[in-house]
Amino acid sequence: MNKIMLVCSAGMSTSMLVSRMLKAAKEENINVAIFAKPAAEADEILESEKITLVLLGPQVKFLENKYKDNYLKKGIKIAVINMQDYGMMDGKKVLKDAMLMIKGE
């Protein structure tokens, strides 16, 4: 099963997006685990769990290079959530983009 971790400043703003992504996954019959963590806890999770994709909230975009340097070589994909999709809390679109990234498209 693919695991998607969303990362933001405090883990709060992504919680609603996670809920909407999970709802979309259920509607689309996609078997995926999705959860949110604050940036302060993300490294610990990435070291201890098998994460497929890390989606960074726009407010922590500055962490993108750090995550790529540390985790791409471990096979973890990294991307920044589209700011408009994030602002609209468009869980369906973010999930669709995430699944395309996981498939390598």
N, C-alpha and C positions, 0 to 999 in steps of 0.2 A: 504494500500500500504506500502511495506517495504521501509524504508529510510536507506541508507548507507552513512555514513560520513567518508571521508578519511581525515586523519590528518597528516600533515608534518610540517617541521620547519616554512616555510613561506606561505604555501598554493600554491606555484607556481608550483613546480615539479609535484604535484599530479593533476594539472589541465588537463594535456595531458592524463593522465591515466583515469581520469573521463570521458573525451570525448570518449576515446576508449571503456570504459565500457558501456557508454550510447549507443554507436553504436552497440555493441554486444547485449545489451538488446533489442534494436529495432529489430535486425536481428532474435533474438531468441523469439521475442514476449513476453518478460518478462516485466511486469509492476512494475517498481522500480524507486525510486528517488535516485539519486547519486550526491553528491556534495563534495567539498573539503574545508577545513578550516585550517588556521594555528593553531598550538598548543595553542597559546596565546588566541584564541577565542573559542576553543573547549568546555571548561567547560560551558561557557555561553549558547552555543547552546544546550548542553546536558541537561541543567537545564530547558530550555524553549521549546524544541521540543521533539516529540516522535521519537527517533532514534532507529532503530532495531539493527544495527551493526555499530561498529566503527572499521575501518581498519587503523592501524598506519603504516606510511611509515617507512622503515627500519632505516632512520636517527633519528627517535624519538622512537625507540624500548624501550629505557630506561623509557618511560612513561607507559609501559604496566601494571606494577603492580599498579601504581597510579590509572589508569583508572579502572582496575579490582576491586580494593578496593572500589572505589567510585560509580561504575555504574553497576556491575554485579547484585547486590542486587535489582536494579531497573529494571532488565530484559533486560538490554542492553548488547549484546554480544560484546566482544573485541577480536581482533586478529591483528597480525603483518603481513603485506603483505610479501609474499615470496620475498627475495631479487632478485633472478633471474628474476621472473615475473615482478617485479618493474623495474629493469634495462632494460628489454626488452620492457617495456610499453605494456605488454600483457593483454590488457583489457578483452579479452575473457576468459582467464584463471583465472584472478583475480575475474571476475564476477561469473564464475562457482564455484570457491572456496567459494565466499561469499554466494551464494545461498545455497550451501551445509551446511555452518555454520548456516545460518538462519533456515534451516530445521532441524538442530540438528544432522547432519550426520558427 
